[in-house]
């Protein structure tokens, strides 16, 4: 019988709940591709409003999934929890995603 690691499952569930929004998933995808971006760059690439995007970034940062570093007038975001990209990649490529 396989023993389930409850802490690991809790962490995965936390990550999934945190990124369970199209804009947040888009942010993760952009940061995975570009490494770091400021809110203006993210807004341009996702065609979203800055206030909404900033709200999502702040939420993800507060929950420990993103890093934020100020460079001059801009704050650059990057992925702190690398597991996010693995989880999303797995979901993108699984058979449950085919309609």
MDAnalysis code that builds the backbone (N, CA, C; Angstrom):
import MDAnalysis as mda
import numpy as np

u = mda.Universe.empty(297, n_residues=99, atom_resindex=np.repeat(np.arange(99), 3), trajectory=True)
u.add_TopologyAttr("name", ["N", "CA", "C"] * 99)
u.add_TopologyAttr("resid", np.arange(1, 100))
u.add_TopologyAttr("resname", ["UNK", "UNK", "UNK", "UNK", "UNK", "UNK", "UNK", "UNK", "UNK", "UNK", "UNK", "UNK", "UNK", "UNK", "UNK", "UNK", "UNK", "UNK", "UNK", "UNK", "UNK", "UNK", "UNK", "UNK", "UNK", "UNK", "UNK", "UNK", "UNK", "UNK", "UNK", "UNK", "UNK", "UNK", "UNK", "UNK", "UNK", "UNK", "UNK", "UNK", "UNK", "UNK", "UNK", "UNK", "UNK", "UNK", "UNK", "UNK", "UNK", "UNK", "UNK", "UNK", "UNK", "UNK", "UNK", "UNK", "UNK", "UNK", "UNK", "UNK", "UNK", "UNK", "UNK", "UNK", "UNK", "UNK", "UNK", "UNK", "UNK", "UNK", "UNK", "UNK", "UNK", "UNK", "UNK", "UNK", "UNK", "UNK", "UNK", "UNK", "UNK", "UNK", "UNK", "UNK", "UNK", "UNK", "UNK", "UNK", "UNK", "UNK", "UNK", "UNK", "UNK", "UNK", "UNK", "UNK", "UNK", "UNK", "UNK"])
u.atoms.positions = np.array([
    [0.834, -1.180, 0.000],
    [0.000, 0.000, 0.000],
    [0.881, 1.247, 0.000],
    [0.530, 2.236, -0.801],
    [1.299, 3.462, -0.923],
    [0.826, 4.461, 0.128],
    [1.771, 4.998, 0.874],
    [1.444, 6.005, 1.882],
    [1.401, 7.379, 1.208],
    [0.351, 8.126, 1.451],
    [0.171, 9.445, 0.863],
    [0.811, 10.479, 1.784],
    [1.575, 11.372, 1.211],
    [2.211, 12.443, 1.966],
    [1.210, 13.604, 2.058],
    [0.545, 13.715, 3.205],
    [-0.506, 14.721, 3.388],
    [0.025, 16.141, 3.228],
    [1.212, 16.422, 3.737],
    [1.782, 17.775, 3.622],
    [2.008, 18.149, 2.159],
    [2.509, 17.206, 1.390],
    [2.759, 17.444, -0.030],
    [1.441, 17.731, -0.761],
    [0.420, 16.946, -0.463],
    [-0.886, 17.151, -1.100],
    [-1.499, 18.494, -0.697],
    [-1.319, 18.884, 0.553],
    [-1.812, 20.196, 1.010],
    [-1.120, 21.324, 0.240],
    [0.180, 21.186, 0.036],
    [0.944, 22.212, -0.690],
    [0.483, 22.305, -2.141],
    [0.274, 21.174, -2.780],
    [-0.203, 21.168, -4.163],
    [-1.586, 21.800, -4.249],
    [-2.475, 21.460, -3.319],
    [-3.818, 22.041, -3.304],
    [-3.753, 23.543, -3.102],
    [-2.861, 24.011, -2.224],
    [-2.684, 25.446, -1.979],
    [-2.241, 26.157, -3.255],
    [-1.279, 25.584, -3.950],
    [-0.793, 26.186, -5.198],
    [-1.904, 26.230, -6.234],
    [-2.629, 25.129, -6.386],
    [-3.710, 25.088, -7.371],
    [-4.786, 26.122, -7.062],
    [-5.162, 26.260, -5.793],
    [-6.175, 27.256, -5.420],
    [-5.671, 28.667, -5.703],
    [-4.402, 28.894, -5.448],
    [-3.844, 30.229, -5.636],
    [-3.782, 30.632, -7.103],
    [-3.478, 29.723, -7.994],
    [-3.333, 30.065, -9.417],
    [-4.591, 29.772, -10.231],
    [-5.673, 29.362, -9.569],
    [-6.894, 28.949, -10.268],
    [-7.684, 30.140, -10.806],
    [-7.074, 30.873, -11.710],
    [-7.718, 31.995, -12.392],
    [-6.967, 32.210, -13.709],
    [-7.683, 32.486, -14.797],
    [-6.997, 32.640, -16.096],
    [-5.885, 33.692, -16.096],
    [-6.093, 34.811, -15.428],
    [-5.043, 35.847, -15.408],
    [-3.828, 35.350, -14.632],
    [-4.056, 34.699, -13.515],
    [-2.928, 34.185, -12.727],
    [-2.172, 33.098, -13.480],
    [-2.891, 32.257, -14.179],
    [-2.223, 31.248, -15.001],
    [-1.409, 31.914, -16.108],
    [-1.961, 32.973, -16.691],
    [-1.228, 33.726, -17.716],
    [0.029, 34.361, -17.155],
    [-0.070, 34.898, -15.945],
    [1.095, 35.500, -15.284],
    [2.181, 34.442, -15.083],
    [1.799, 33.286, -14.592],
    [2.770, 32.210, -14.368],
    [3.443, 31.821, -15.681],
    [2.648, 31.678, -16.731],
    [3.204, 31.299, -18.034],
    [4.190, 32.352, -18.537],
    [3.827, 33.626, -18.401],
    [4.729, 34.708, -18.841],
    [6.023, 34.717, -18.033],
    [5.901, 34.569, -16.713],
    [7.096, 34.605, -15.870],
    [7.978, 33.386, -16.091],
    [7.366, 32.274, -16.408],
    [8.153, 31.079, -16.734],
    [8.958, 31.321, -18.016],
    [8.342, 31.978, -18.988],
    [8.982, 32.236, -20.274],
    [10.037, 33.336, -20.190],
    [9.712, 34.426, -19.475],
    [10.572, 35.610, -19.486],
    [11.457, 35.761, -18.244],
    [11.229, 34.974, -17.221],
    [12.046, 35.072, -16.013],
    [11.545, 36.118, -15.045],
    [11.533, 37.375, -15.468],
    [11.002, 38.450, -14.637],
    [10.360, 39.506, -15.528],
    [9.284, 40.083, -15.022],
    [8.564, 41.143, -15.736],
    [7.983, 42.113, -14.725],
    [7.801, 43.361, -15.149],
    [7.106, 44.326, -14.307],
    [5.620, 44.309, -14.674],
    [4.817, 44.925, -13.846],
    [3.364, 44.870, -14.035],
    [2.952, 45.432, -15.396],
    [3.583, 46.479, -15.849],
    [3.245, 47.069, -17.152],
    [3.484, 46.108, -18.304],
    [4.591, 45.383, -18.245],
    [4.893, 44.394, -19.285],
    [3.875, 43.258, -19.259],
    [3.508, 42.827, -18.061],
    [2.518, 41.756, -17.927],
    [1.176, 42.211, -18.480],
    [0.765, 43.438, -18.149],
    [-0.504, 43.985, -18.647],
    [-0.528, 44.035, -20.173],
    [0.549, 44.476, -20.760],
    [0.634, 44.558, -22.216],
    [0.509, 43.182, -22.845],
    [1.224, 42.214, -22.304],
    [1.227, 40.871, -22.889],
    [-0.096, 40.128, -22.676],
    [-0.794, 40.424, -21.568],
    [-2.062, 39.752, -21.288],
    [-3.286, 40.579, -21.705],
    [-3.052, 41.820, -22.121],
    [-4.142, 42.759, -22.448],
    [-5.105, 42.906, -21.271],
    [-4.526, 43.176, -20.103],
    [-5.320, 43.368, -18.888],
    [-5.068, 44.751, -18.308],
    [-5.971, 45.193, -17.443],
    [-5.807, 46.489, -16.777],
    [-4.788, 46.367, -15.648],
    [-4.059, 47.454, -15.414],
    [-3.000, 47.416, -14.420],
    [-3.529, 47.150, -13.014],
    [-4.645, 47.742, -12.646],
    [-5.150, 47.544, -11.283],
    [-5.514, 46.080, -11.033],
    [-6.151, 45.446, -12.002],
    [-6.527, 44.038, -11.866],
    [-5.293, 43.138, -11.825],
    [-4.353, 43.413, -12.701],
    [-3.130, 42.619, -12.747],
    [-2.328, 42.791, -11.458],
    [-2.234, 44.018, -10.969],
    [-1.525, 44.283, -9.708],
    [-2.167, 43.535, -8.552],
    [-3.492, 43.472, -8.543],
    [-4.216, 42.738, -7.509],
    [-3.819, 41.261, -7.524],
    [-3.803, 40.654, -8.699],
    [-3.434, 39.244, -8.821],
    [-1.973, 39.015, -8.422],
    [-1.089, 39.910, -8.853],
    [0.328, 39.784, -8.498],
    [0.516, 39.883, -6.990],
    [-0.156, 40.842, -6.362],
    [-0.041, 41.019, -4.908],
    [-0.533, 39.778, -4.172],
    [-1.626, 39.206, -4.636],
    [-2.177, 38.009, -4.011],
    [-1.199, 36.848, -4.108],
    [-0.630, 36.650, -5.279],
    [0.313, 35.551, -5.478],
    [1.603, 35.777, -4.688],
    [2.021, 37.033, -4.566],
    [3.211, 37.361, -3.780],
    [2.932, 37.130, -2.299],
    [1.779, 37.579, -1.820],
    [1.398, 37.406, -0.430],
    [1.361, 35.931, -0.036],
    [0.933, 35.086, -0.957],
    [0.841, 33.657, -0.677],
    [2.152, 32.921, -0.923],
    [3.206, 33.674, -1.263],
    [4.543, 33.097, -1.348],
    [4.902, 32.426, -2.650],
    [4.119, 32.670, -3.704],
    [4.412, 32.021, -4.977],
    [5.303, 32.858, -5.886],
    [5.340, 34.177, -5.647],
    [6.141, 35.071, -6.480],
    [7.124, 35.861, -5.638],
    [8.234, 36.228, -6.263],
    [9.180, 37.194, -5.712],
    [8.880, 38.542, -6.332],
    [9.172, 39.609, -5.621],
    [9.053, 40.959, -6.163],
    [10.311, 41.728, -5.783],
    [10.926, 42.360, -6.785],
    [12.145, 43.119, -6.539],
    [12.046, 44.475, -7.231],
    [12.251, 45.522, -6.459],
    [12.195, 46.872, -7.003],
    [13.500, 47.200, -7.725],
    [13.353, 47.722, -8.941],
    [14.491, 48.218, -9.724],
    [14.092, 49.600, -10.220],
    [14.593, 50.627, -9.568],
    [14.197, 51.988, -9.924],
    [12.727, 52.194, -9.604],
    [11.955, 52.619, -10.597],
    [10.534, 52.872, -10.396],
    [9.672, 51.622, -10.579],
    [10.251, 50.556, -11.100],
    [9.487, 49.349, -11.394],
    [9.719, 48.245, -10.373],
    [8.687, 47.434, -10.181],
    [8.796, 46.232, -9.380],
    [8.739, 45.062, -10.354],
    [9.754, 44.217, -10.303],
    [9.818, 43.065, -11.195],
    [9.429, 41.802, -10.431],
    [8.562, 41.035, -11.044],
    [8.058, 39.797, -10.451],
    [8.715, 38.600, -11.118],
    [8.940, 37.572, -10.316],
    [9.483, 36.309, -10.822],
    [8.862, 35.185, -9.999],
    [8.966, 33.982, -10.503],
    [8.388, 32.829, -9.820],
    [9.297, 32.402, -8.682],
    [8.731, 32.314, -7.500],
    [9.468, 31.872, -6.313],
    [9.318, 30.368, -6.131],
    [8.118, 29.863, -6.318],
    [7.821, 28.441, -6.153],
    [7.869, 27.764, -7.523],
    [8.988, 27.163, -7.839],
    [9.178, 26.554, -9.154],
    [8.213, 25.387, -9.412],
    [7.647, 24.826, -8.334],
    [6.692, 23.726, -8.485],
    [5.465, 24.155, -9.285],
    [5.156, 25.448, -9.264],
    [3.983, 25.944, -9.987],
    [4.049, 25.534, -11.450],
    [5.183, 25.749, -12.074],
    [5.297, 25.471, -13.500],
    [5.196, 23.979, -13.789],
    [5.716, 23.149, -12.894],
    [5.613, 21.699, -13.080],
    [4.167, 21.242, -12.993],
    [3.441, 21.764, -12.020],
    [2.039, 21.384, -11.834],
    [1.215, 21.815, -13.038],
    [1.403, 23.038, -13.488],
    [0.634, 23.551, -14.628],
    [0.991, 22.793, -15.896],
    [2.267, 22.509, -16.096],
    [2.689, 21.742, -17.269],
    [2.043, 20.367, -17.269],
    [2.001, 19.745, -16.126],
    [1.369, 18.422, -16.012],
    [-0.104, 18.505, -16.393],
    [-0.810, 19.520, -15.907],
    [-2.228, 19.679, -16.223],
    [-2.451, 19.990, -17.699],
    [-1.537, 20.776, -18.293],
    [-1.674, 21.117, -19.709],
    [-1.525, 19.893, -20.596],
    [-0.739, 18.914, -20.177],
    [-0.437, 17.763, -21.019],
    [-1.190, 16.496, -20.652],
    [-2.054, 16.551, -19.635],
    [-2.766, 15.336, -19.253],
    [-3.984, 15.099, -20.156],
    [-4.454, 13.887, -20.197],
    [-5.588, 13.524, -21.038],
    [-6.873, 14.177, -20.594],
    [-6.983, 14.601, -19.337],
    [-8.209, 15.222, -18.846],
    [-8.451, 16.594, -19.476],
    [-7.453, 17.135, -20.126],
    [-7.525, 18.476, -20.721],
    [-8.018, 18.433, -22.167],
    [-8.332, 17.270, -22.671],
    [-8.768, 17.149, -24.079],
    [-10.276, 17.007, -24.128],
    [-10.895, 17.826, -24.954],
    [-12.355, 17.818, -25.026],
    [-12.957, 17.058, -26.088],
])
